[in-house]
Amino acid sequence: MTSIEEASKIFDSALIKARITLIQEPVLSRSGPAACEWIEKKWIDSLPKGFYKVVVGFETEAGEGEATIYILGGTVIAVITSISGQKIYGEQAWSIIESLREKCSAKWVDIYKIPEDILLDIFKDKKIPRPEKTEKEAPKPVPRKEEEKKEEKPEKPPAKPVERREEKPPAQRKPEKREDARPAVDLEKEMKNILIDLGFTPISVTIKRERDTCSIDAVMEPVTPWLDPEVMLYALFSKYVEIYGYPTRAKLSISFGDYRKELVLERREDMYAARIAGATIIMANKEDVTIKSVSYRATMDGGLEITFALTKESWKLADIESVFKKVYKRVARYWRGKLVFIIKKGGLFGGSIKIDV
């Protein structure tokens, strides 16, 4: 058993996963084509120095898979892959992930930063593992010798390295411009469409990004909202995170004439809950289920419980439990602890539906 396999199994233990979930901080989140773009053009080489966890959801011929990669200072120290419930560890798991760069089938990518101090507790007196595969590939003695031989010639060697250096930077800068300069106008239009789908008429949606803070301000036609305005703000925030990833701080506001609702998100739990609630609101609405209010709470065991109240018409138009089970499977990955949905039936004899698997 190699050191990377041992480390992968240590990181896959329930206790270690729970501890990491409580202290990890979201850095980036991508889904759909944006996830493949990051894997193919950025990948883990683009991460700054530090300790990171990268979680990738993907599809294979054997079924849906999920991979968790731990990176320390640019070096992969542990990899866990699960395909249709079967776990694969270490270098074999890493080879599966590397194949995604050639033919990407990723559905989503989430990246978290983790305090490096936890490594001292995890490994204690043991040395932090280094993947054998990476160590063997790193030296690459043959290409270097060939370059040294070429350098003995006075004129030809400088030309080839210079050409290569000039070719590489543009290829790296282009995807950065595409990603960082995603047109805000397009996102504003998408947010307007979300509000229209929820049954309201937006006058304008303004998005501002300043350092680590994002501001989203929606101005609506002056009507009395029949949904809690927070429902609409959560939906807009989830769309923002889908495109740009999590900000450090979010200022959200929506106005209906003289009525104005403001919401500030700063805590990690609030960011996650708002994204999950917002994505659920958008997906459920496409299934004729309208959520009129949302509340949530973080539990002592590191879990998250979100309660949804629906309109009366929704119960007549859709199979509520079936809709929320389908949505739950799609959004459960956004929270690495235990996630619970509570759907209130309302009325004197309403009760509720609980979904946690």
C-alpha positions as CSV (number, residue, x, y, z in Angstrom):
1,M,0.0,0.0,0.0
2,T,1.4,3.3,-1.0
3,S,1.5,6.4,1.2
4,I,-1.1,8.2,-0.9
5,E,-3.5,5.3,-0.5
6,E,-3.1,5.3,3.3
7,A,-3.7,9.0,3.4
8,S,-6.8,8.7,1.2
9,K,-8.3,6.2,3.5
10,I,-7.5,8.4,6.5
11,F,-9.2,11.4,4.9
12,D,-12.2,9.2,4.0
13,S,-13.0,8.3,7.6
14,A,-16.3,9.7,8.9
15,L,-14.6,11.5,11.8
16,I,-12.0,13.3,9.6
17,K,-14.6,14.3,7.0
18,A,-16.9,15.7,9.7
19,R,-14.0,17.8,11.2
20,I,-13.0,19.2,7.8
21,T,-16.6,20.0,6.9
22,L,-16.9,22.3,10.0
23,I,-13.7,24.3,9.2
24,Q,-13.6,24.4,5.4
25,E,-14.3,27.7,3.6
26,P,-15.8,27.8,0.1
27,V,-13.4,29.2,-2.6
28,L,-15.0,28.4,-6.0
29,S,-18.0,26.5,-7.4
30,R,-18.7,25.7,-11.0
31,S,-21.3,23.5,-12.7
32,G,-22.0,22.4,-16.2
33,P,-19.7,23.7,-19.0
34,A,-18.0,26.1,-16.5
35,A,-16.9,23.0,-14.5
36,C,-15.3,21.4,-17.5
37,E,-13.7,24.7,-18.5
38,W,-12.0,25.0,-15.1
39,I,-10.8,21.4,-15.2
40,E,-9.4,21.6,-18.7
41,K,-7.8,25.0,-18.5
42,K,-7.2,25.9,-14.9
43,W,-7.2,22.7,-12.8
44,I,-5.4,22.4,-9.4
45,D,-2.2,24.0,-10.7
46,S,-4.1,27.3,-10.6
47,L,-4.8,27.1,-6.8
48,P,-2.7,29.4,-4.6
49,K,-0.4,28.0,-1.9
50,G,-2.3,26.3,0.9
51,F,-4.4,23.3,1.8
52,Y,-7.4,22.7,-0.4
53,K,-10.2,20.2,-1.0
54,V,-11.5,19.8,-4.5
55,V,-14.8,17.9,-5.0
56,V,-15.7,16.8,-8.5
57,G,-19.0,15.2,-9.6
58,F,-18.8,13.4,-13.0
59,E,-20.3,10.7,-15.1
60,T,-18.7,7.5,-16.4
61,E,-19.9,4.4,-18.3
62,A,-20.1,2.7,-14.9
63,G,-22.4,5.4,-13.5
64,E,-22.2,8.7,-11.7
65,G,-19.1,9.4,-9.7
66,E,-17.7,11.8,-7.1
67,A,-14.0,12.5,-6.4
68,T,-12.5,14.3,-3.5
69,I,-8.9,15.5,-3.9
70,Y,-6.8,17.0,-1.1
71,I,-4.0,19.3,-2.3
72,L,-1.2,20.7,-0.1
73,G,1.1,23.3,-1.6
74,G,0.2,22.3,-5.2
75,T,0.8,18.6,-4.4
76,V,-1.9,16.0,-4.4
77,I,-1.7,14.1,-1.0
78,A,-5.0,12.1,-1.1
79,V,-7.7,11.1,-3.6
80,I,-11.0,9.3,-3.0
81,T,-13.2,8.4,-5.9
82,S,-16.7,6.8,-5.5
83,I,-18.4,5.4,-8.6
84,S,-21.8,3.9,-8.2
85,G,-21.0,3.4,-4.5
86,Q,-17.6,1.7,-5.1
87,K,-14.7,3.5,-3.4
88,I,-11.2,3.8,-5.1
89,Y,-8.2,5.3,-3.3
90,G,-4.9,6.7,-4.1
91,E,-3.1,6.7,-7.5
92,Q,-5.8,4.5,-9.2
93,A,-8.4,7.1,-8.2
94,W,-6.1,9.9,-9.4
95,S,-5.7,8.3,-12.8
96,I,-9.5,8.4,-13.2
97,I,-9.6,12.1,-12.3
98,E,-6.7,13.0,-14.7
99,S,-8.7,11.3,-17.6
100,L,-11.3,14.0,-17.1
101,R,-8.9,16.6,-18.5
102,E,-8.8,14.7,-21.8
103,K,-12.5,14.0,-22.1
104,C,-14.4,16.0,-19.5
105,S,-17.6,14.6,-18.2
106,A,-17.7,16.7,-15.0
107,K,-21.1,18.0,-13.8
108,W,-19.8,20.2,-11.1
109,V,-16.7,21.3,-9.1
110,D,-16.5,22.7,-5.6
111,I,-13.3,24.0,-4.0
112,Y,-12.7,24.6,-0.3
113,K,-9.7,26.0,1.6
114,I,-8.8,24.2,4.9
115,P,-6.6,25.4,7.7
116,E,-3.3,23.6,7.5
117,D,-3.2,23.1,11.3
118,I,-5.6,20.2,11.0
119,L,-2.9,18.1,9.3
120,L,-0.8,18.0,12.5
121,D,-3.8,16.3,14.2
122,I,-4.5,14.0,11.4
123,F,-1.0,12.7,10.8
124,K,0.6,13.5,14.2
125,D,4.1,12.0,14.1
126,K,3.8,10.6,10.6
127,K,5.1,12.5,7.6
128,I,2.6,14.1,5.3
129,P,2.3,11.7,2.3
130,R,3.6,12.5,-1.2
131,P,2.2,10.7,-4.2
132,E,4.8,8.3,-5.7
133,K,3.5,9.0,-9.2
134,T,4.1,12.7,-8.9
135,E,7.6,12.2,-7.6
136,K,8.6,9.9,-10.4
137,E,7.3,12.2,-13.1
138,A,8.7,15.4,-11.6
139,P,12.4,15.0,-12.6
140,K,11.8,14.2,-16.3
141,P,15.5,13.6,-16.9
142,V,15.4,12.9,-20.7
143,P,13.8,16.2,-21.9
144,R,16.3,18.1,-19.7
145,K,19.3,16.4,-21.2
146,E,18.1,17.0,-24.7
147,E,17.8,20.7,-23.9
148,E,21.3,20.8,-22.4
149,K,22.7,19.3,-25.6
150,K,20.9,21.9,-27.7
151,E,22.2,24.7,-25.5
152,E,25.8,23.8,-26.6
153,K,25.0,25.2,-30.0
154,P,25.4,29.0,-30.0
155,E,22.4,30.1,-32.2
156,K,19.6,27.6,-32.4
157,P,18.8,26.9,-28.7
158,P,17.6,30.4,-27.7
159,A,15.1,30.5,-30.5
160,K,13.1,27.5,-29.5
161,P,12.7,28.3,-25.8
162,V,11.7,31.9,-26.6
163,E,9.0,30.7,-29.0
164,R,7.6,28.4,-26.5
165,R,7.5,31.0,-23.8
166,E,5.7,33.5,-26.1
167,E,3.1,30.9,-27.1
168,K,2.2,29.7,-23.6
169,P,1.1,32.9,-21.8
170,P,-1.7,33.8,-24.3
171,A,-3.2,30.3,-23.9
172,Q,-3.3,30.8,-20.1
173,R,-4.6,34.3,-20.1
174,K,-7.5,33.8,-22.5
175,P,-9.5,31.5,-20.2
176,E,-8.8,33.9,-17.3
177,K,-10.4,36.7,-19.2
178,R,-13.4,34.6,-20.2
179,E,-13.9,33.5,-16.6
180,D,-13.3,36.7,-14.7
181,A,-15.0,38.9,-17.3
182,R,-18.2,37.0,-17.6
183,P,-20.6,39.8,-18.7
184,A,-22.7,41.0,-15.8
185,V,-25.4,42.1,-18.3
186,D,-26.0,38.4,-19.2
187,L,-26.3,37.5,-15.5
188,E,-28.6,40.4,-14.8
189,K,-30.9,39.1,-17.7
190,E,-30.8,35.6,-16.2
191,M,-31.8,37.0,-12.8
192,K,-34.6,39.0,-14.3
193,N,-35.9,35.8,-15.9
194,I,-35.8,34.1,-12.5
195,L,-38.0,36.8,-11.1
196,I,-40.4,36.7,-14.0
197,D,-40.7,32.9,-13.6
198,L,-41.6,33.5,-9.9
199,G,-44.5,35.7,-11.1
200,F,-43.1,39.2,-10.7
201,T,-42.0,42.0,-13.1
202,P,-38.5,43.3,-12.5
203,I,-37.6,46.9,-13.6
204,S,-33.9,46.4,-13.1
205,V,-31.3,44.1,-11.5
206,T,-27.9,45.6,-10.6
207,I,-24.8,43.5,-9.7
208,K,-21.7,45.0,-8.3
209,R,-18.5,43.1,-7.4
210,E,-16.0,44.9,-5.1
211,R,-13.1,42.8,-3.8
212,D,-14.7,40.0,-1.9
213,T,-18.1,41.6,-1.6
214,C,-21.0,41.2,-4.0
215,S,-24.1,43.4,-4.1
216,I,-27.3,42.5,-5.9
217,D,-30.1,45.0,-6.0
218,A,-33.5,44.2,-7.7
219,V,-36.1,46.9,-8.3
220,M,-39.6,45.5,-9.0
221,E,-42.9,46.9,-10.1
222,P,-44.6,48.5,-7.1
223,V,-46.9,45.6,-6.1
224,T,-47.5,43.8,-2.8
225,P,-45.3,40.6,-3.0
226,W,-47.3,37.4,-2.3
227,L,-44.0,35.6,-1.6
228,D,-41.5,36.4,1.1
229,P,-39.0,38.7,-0.6
230,E,-36.2,36.5,0.9
231,V,-37.3,33.7,-1.4
232,M,-36.4,35.9,-4.4
233,L,-33.1,37.1,-2.9
234,Y,-32.1,33.5,-2.2
235,A,-32.9,32.5,-5.8
236,L,-30.8,35.4,-7.2
237,F,-27.9,34.7,-4.9
238,S,-27.8,31.0,-5.9
239,K,-27.5,32.1,-9.5
240,Y,-24.6,34.4,-8.6
241,V,-22.7,31.6,-6.9
242,E,-23.3,29.3,-9.8
243,I,-21.4,31.8,-12.1
244,Y,-18.8,33.5,-9.8
245,G,-18.6,31.2,-6.8
246,Y,-19.0,32.3,-3.1
247,P,-18.1,35.8,-2.1
248,T,-16.8,36.6,1.3
249,R,-19.7,38.9,1.9
250,A,-23.0,39.4,0.1
251,K,-25.4,42.4,0.3
252,L,-28.8,41.5,-1.2
253,S,-31.8,43.9,-1.6
254,I,-35.1,44.0,-3.4
255,S,-37.6,46.8,-3.7
256,F,-41.4,46.9,-4.4
257,G,-42.1,50.6,-4.6
258,D,-41.6,52.0,-1.1
259,Y,-41.2,48.6,0.4
260,R,-37.6,47.4,0.6
261,K,-36.0,44.2,1.9
262,E,-32.3,43.9,2.6
263,L,-30.3,40.8,3.5
264,V,-26.6,40.5,4.4
265,L,-24.8,37.2,4.2
266,E,-21.4,36.9,6.0
267,R,-21.3,33.5,7.9
268,R,-20.4,30.3,6.1
269,E,-23.7,28.6,7.1
270,D,-25.7,31.5,5.7
271,M,-23.9,31.3,2.4
272,Y,-24.5,27.6,2.0
273,A,-28.1,27.8,3.2
274,A,-28.9,30.7,0.9
275,R,-27.5,28.9,-2.1
276,I,-29.3,25.6,-1.4
277,A,-32.6,27.3,-0.7
278,G,-32.2,29.5,-3.8
279,A,-31.4,26.6,-6.1
280,T,-34.3,24.6,-4.6
281,I,-36.7,27.5,-5.2
282,I,-35.7,27.8,-8.9
283,M,-35.8,24.0,-9.5
284,A,-39.1,23.5,-7.7
285,N,-40.7,26.4,-9.5
286,K,-40.0,24.6,-12.8
287,E,-42.1,21.7,-11.4
288,D,-45.1,23.9,-10.7
289,V,-44.2,24.1,-7.0
290,T,-44.0,27.7,-5.6
291,I,-42.2,28.2,-2.3
292,K,-43.6,31.2,-0.5
293,S,-41.1,31.3,2.5
294,V,-37.9,29.7,3.7
295,S,-36.2,29.3,7.1
296,Y,-33.2,27.4,8.1
297,R,-31.0,26.5,11.1
298,A,-27.6,24.9,11.6
299,T,-27.7,21.9,14.0
300,M,-25.2,21.0,16.7
301,D,-23.9,17.9,14.7
302,G,-22.8,20.1,11.8
303,G,-26.0,19.5,9.9
304,L,-28.3,22.0,8.1
305,E,-32.1,21.9,8.3
306,I,-34.1,24.0,5.8
307,T,-37.9,24.4,6.1
308,F,-40.0,25.3,3.1
309,A,-43.6,26.6,3.1
310,L,-45.5,26.3,-0.1
311,T,-48.5,27.9,-1.7
312,K,-51.8,26.1,-1.6
313,E,-51.9,25.7,-5.4
314,S,-48.6,23.8,-5.4
315,W,-50.2,20.9,-3.5
316,K,-52.9,20.6,-6.1
317,L,-50.5,20.8,-9.1
318,A,-47.6,18.6,-8.2
319,D,-46.5,15.5,-6.3
320,I,-44.6,17.5,-3.7
321,E,-42.6,14.7,-2.1
322,S,-41.4,13.4,-5.5
323,V,-40.4,16.9,-6.6
324,F,-38.4,17.7,-3.4
325,K,-36.7,14.3,-3.4
326,K,-35.5,15.0,-6.9
327,V,-34.3,18.5,-6.0
328,Y,-32.7,17.3,-2.8
329,K,-30.4,14.9,-4.8
330,R,-29.2,17.7,-6.9
331,V,-28.5,20.2,-4.1
332,A,-27.3,17.9,-1.3
333,R,-23.7,18.2,-2.5
334,Y,-23.6,21.9,-1.6
335,W,-23.6,21.0,2.1
336,R,-21.0,18.4,3.2
337,G,-22.7,17.6,6.5
338,K,-26.2,16.2,7.0
339,L,-28.8,18.1,5.1
340,V,-32.5,17.9,6.0
341,F,-35.5,19.3,4.1
342,I,-38.8,20.0,6.0
343,I,-41.8,20.8,3.7
344,K,-44.7,22.3,5.6
345,K,-48.2,21.2,4.5
346,G,-49.9,24.0,6.4
347,G,-53.5,24.1,7.6
348,L,-55.0,22.7,10.8
349,F,-54.0,19.2,10.0
350,G,-51.1,19.9,7.8
351,G,-48.1,18.3,9.3
352,S,-44.9,18.2,7.3
353,I,-42.7,16.0,5.0
354,K,-39.1,15.3,6.0
355,I,-36.5,14.5,3.3
356,D,-32.9,13.6,4.2
357,V,-31.8,11.0,1.7
